[in-house]
Amino acid sequence: MIFRSLLCVIILLNRTQCANILAIFNGPSKSHTILGEKLAEGLIKRGHEVTIVSPYASEPIAGLTQIRLIKIYERIEQIHRETKFSDLGGFHTLMIMKTYLTEISQLFWEEQEIQKIIKEKPKYDIMISILGDATLGLAHHLQVPYIFFSAVGSNSMTNFFVGNPNMVYVPNIMFPVFPNTFIKRLYTVTVNIAMQLSIKFFIYPSQREILRKYLPECPPLEDIQKNVSLVLLNSHFSIEPPRPLVPNAIQIGGFHLDQKKKLPQEIKDYLDTAQQGAILFSLGTNVRISTFKEDKLKAIFKVLGELAPIKVLFKSELDHVDVPENIMVRKWLPQADILAHPNVRAFISHGGLGGNTEAVYHGVPIVGIPFFGDQHMNIQEAELAGYAVSLEYQHLNEDLFRKKVKEILENPRYRENAKKRSALIKGQLIKPMDNAAFWIEHIIKYGSGSHLRNDGMDLSWYQLYMVDIYIFYTMIICFISFIIYKSMKVLYKYIRRIMYKNHVKIKKS
């Protein structure tokens, strides 16, 4: 009887601690949904219920409700087919971002399941969103605190949500130049200002209109954004250089790597028999091999074929024929689990933050071929940390590719540096997933998170960056300089007059 009573108390306590979480991962990349699934899985293990809203299908998990955004999925696939990621620059990426956010946001609100949520207002305890667009209006409509999830770590765009300082020594995510000279610092500041102006006047107007259309009772989008309770950053100082963070900007890089999964038997056998080691070639979920120029693809296969008996796992959506015998081509590969295999010696990657994190976690050096977005910055940071070499797609040829791959394979310092970084990310006091769950539960328990919010969020941009203070000091300096100048001028005239009088007296005498 006593045992049953205790059991009932435990069950009731668990239920009171259980939260209903709405996770909106409607980002343009499947890797975003994968991160959302991992976060949801960790929260479910702690007794919470999660509803994940995404264009991509998730694996069935007990406690996970899925809302599939089919129209958005179809539009994303169309964008991927029409876009050559190898030709993207920073401004082109901004154009695609505007197109994506406008069209996808419109489609998001048109979804029947989203309209159902708007009308019925189901009880949620918190909302997590991967986009800082009009989607955030849903949290205001449901009257729940909301958390912004940044898949690309801390940057000038995510800093806006919590008032995190944009330091001059932190490169811009789209136009990365490491500011170690005056010109480079000037460039970084100029780019950051241009980026913020582009977002405010080029991207956000359409988001404001969409929000007014579907949730007319909502306050302005900028006001909603300024009340974000928390920003979860998919980064860690082992992956990117240390950066200042306000209390409600939390690093959880590597949270999706806590548990190692068993490899498919075919891949396990392939790697187990790689006595001279193996290489993983994978360019993520967005870059497609079909967009590669033929000469570049031939150069890649030729160089990788020359490395035999080193084996290569090659991810491609195409059915390649006549590839070297030491290369296994598959349309899908369990990237993180392959990198965990002890025989993997190198990772040829596009430089996505997820892939970089997985490589660092497992101590595997990288040959980076960045294409767009944050990839250039990620690879540059990895190169500076000494566990990667970079190769621009435009410059890719047989000789250069061979040189870069051999450098990673033959120079032990890259693997040594990767192992050091691995020790840093694995040596945290709290596991990243537990840290993420703790802070999500913290906001659920204590409400809006206003106790973490810094006063800088209520300042104008010129106040936040002390422009008015600098102007005031400049005016004071100018005023004092003017007084000194006038005083010196008067003194000079006075001295000249005295000297002239003395000169006249001497002349008369």
C-alpha positions, 0 to 999 in steps of 0.5 A, spaced: 500 500 500 505 504 501 509 502 495 503 504 491 502 511 494 509 512 493 509 510 486 502 515 485 506 521 488 512 520 483 508 519 477 504 526 479 510 529 480 513 527 473 507 529 470 507 536 474 514 537 471 512 535 464 512 540 459 508 541 452 513 544 447 512 547 440 518 546 436 518 550 429 524 548 425 522 550 418 529 552 416 531 551 409 536 545 410 534 538 412 540 538 417 536 544 421 530 538 422 535 533 424 538 538 429 531 539 431 529 532 432 535 531 436 533 536 441 526 534 441 529 527 443 533 529 449 527 533 451 522 527 451 527 523 455 526 528 460 519 527 460 516 532 456 512 532 450 514 535 443 510 537 437 515 539 431 513 543 425 518 541 419 518 541 412 521 534 413 519 527 415 522 525 422 523 518 425 517 516 429 519 517 437 514 516 442 512 523 445 513 526 439 508 529 435 509 531 427 506 537 423 509 536 416 509 542 412 509 539 405 508 545 401 514 548 404 518 542 402 516 542 395 518 549 395 525 548 398 526 542 393 525 547 387 529 552 390 535 547 391 534 544 384 534 551 381 540 554 385 547 553 384 550 553 391 557 553 388 556 560 385 553 563 391 556 569 394 554 573 400 549 578 397 546 572 392 545 569 399 542 575 402 537 575 396 536 567 396 534 569 404 529 574 402 526 570 397 526 564 402 523 567 408 518 571 404 515 565 400 516 560 406 513 564 411 507 565 407 506 558 406 507 557 413 501 561 415 497 558 409 498 550 412 492 547 415 495 545 421 498 552 423 491 555 422 488 550 426 493 552 432 491 559 431 484 558 431 484 553 437 490 555 441 492 549 444 496 549 451 503 549 450 508 551 455 514 554 450 516 555 443 522 554 440 523 557 433 529 556 428 527 562 424 527 569 427 521 571 422 514 572 422 513 565 425 515 568 432 508 572 432 505 565 433 508 565 440 505 571 442 498 569 439 499 563 444 502 567 450 508 563 451 515 564 452 519 563 446 526 561 444 530 562 438 535 556 436 541 558 432 544 553 427 550 557 426 552 559 432 553 567 435 553 572 429 551 579 428 544 577 426 542 572 432 546 578 437 540 582 435 535 578 439 538 578 446 543 584 445 549 581 444 555 585 443 557 585 435 565 586 437 569 588 431 574 582 432 568 577 430 568 576 423 561 577 419 558 570 418 556 572 410 563 576 409 568 573 413 575 577 414 578 576 420 579 583 423 587 583 425 588 590 421 585 597 421 582 596 414 579 589 416 576 592 422 573 597 418 571 592 413 567 588 418 564 594 421 561 596 415 559 589 413 555 588 419 552 595 419 550 594 411 547 587 413 543 590 419 540 595 414 539 590 409 535 585 414 531 591 417 529 595 410 530 589 405 528 583 408 523 585 414 518 589 411 515 583 407 515 579 414 511 585 417 506 585 412 505 577 413 504 578 420 499 583 420 495 579 415 495 573 419 495 575 426 493 583 426 493 583 433 500 582 434 505 588 436 510 590 431 515 584 429 521 588 432 518 588 439 516 581 439 523 579 437 526 583 443 522 579 447 526 573 446 527 569 452 533 565 450 538 564 444 540 557 444 547 557 440 549 551 436 556 552 437 562 552 442 569 555 443 572 548 441 569 550 434 569 557 434 574 563 437 571 565 444 566 570 444 563 575 449 556 572 450 550 575 455 547 571 460 541 568 455 545 566 449 547 559 451 552 555 447 550 548 446 554 545 440 555 538 440 548 537 443 546 532 438 552 527 439 551 525 446 549 518 443 553 514 438 549 509 434 550 503 431 553 503 423 549 499 418 553 493 417 555 494 410 559 501 412 561 498 418 565 492 414 567 497 409 571 501 415 573 495 419 577 492 413 580 499 411 587 497 414 590 504 411 585 508 413 578 511 410 576 518 408 569 521 408 567 525 403 560 529 404 558 536 402 551 536 407 544 536 405 544 542 400 550 542 396 549 537 390 554 533 386 550 534 380 551 542 380 559 540 380 563 542 373 565 535 370 572 537 370 572 538 377 568 532 379 573 528 375 579 531 378 576 529 385 575 522 383 582 521 380 585 524 386 581 519 391 582 513 386 590 514 387 590 514 395 588 506 394 588 502 399 585 508 403 578 507 402 573 513 401 566 513 403 563 518 398 556 521 399 552 523 392 545 523 390 547 521 383 549 514 381 556 514 379 559 509 374 566 507 373 569 510 379 575 507 382 575 501 386 577 504 393 571 509 393 564 507 395 558 511 393 552 512 397 546 517 396 546 517 404 551 516 409 550 517 417 556 522 417 557 523 425 557 515 426 562 514 420 566 520 423 566 516 430 570 510 427 577 509 429 579 508 421 577 515 419 583 519 417 580 525 414 573 529 412 572 532 406 566 537 407 563 543 405 564 546 412 557 546 415 557 548 422 554 541 424 559 537 420 565 541 423 562 540 430 562 532 428 569 532 426 572 536 432 568 531 437 571 525 434 578 528 432 578 528 425 581 533 421 578 537 415 579 538 408 574 544 407 571 546 400 566 552 402 560 554 398 556 559 401 553 562 408 557 561 414 561 555 411 567 560 409 567 563 416 567 556 419 573 553 415 577 559 416 576 558 423 578 551 423 584 552 419 586 558 424 585 552 429 590 548 426 585 542 424 583 544 417 585 546 410 581 550 405 580 549 398 575 554 394 571 551 389 573 556 384 580 554 384 579 546 385 583 542 380 587 536 380 594 538 383 591 543 388 586 538 391 591 532 391 596 537 395 590 539 400 588 532 401 595 529 402 597 535 407 591 533 411 593 525 411 601 526 411 602 532 416 600 529 423 599 536 426 592 536 423 590 530 427 593 532 433 590 539 433 583 535 432 584 531 438 586 537 442 579 540 440 575 534 441 578 533 448 575 540 449 568 539 447 568 532 450 571 535 457 565 540 459 562 539 466 555 539 463 553 535 457 551 540 451 544 536 451 543 537 459 545 544 458 540 545 453 534 542 457 536 545 463 535 552 460 529 550 456 526 548 463 529 554 466 525 558 462 518 554 463 519 554 470 521 562 471 517 565 465 519 570 460 526 570 462 526 577 463 531 576 469 536 574 464 534 580 459 540 585 459 538 593 459 541 594 452 535 591 449 531 597 450 537 602 448 537 605 441 542 603 436 546 609 437 546 608 445 548 601 445 554 603 441 555 609 445 555 613 438 552 619 442 557 618 448 563 619 442 559 625 439 559 628 446 566 627 448 568 629 441 564 636 442 567 637 448 574 635 445 573 640 440 570 645 444 576 645 449 581 645 443 577 651 440 578 655 447 585 653 447 586 655 440 582 662 441 586 663 448 593 661 444 591 666 439 589 672 444 595 670 448 599 670 441 597 677 439 598 680 446 605 678 446 606 681 439 603 687 442 608 687 448 614 685 444 612 691 439 611 696 444 618 694 447 621 694 440 618 701 439 621 704 446 628 701 444 628 704 438 626 711 441 631 711 446 
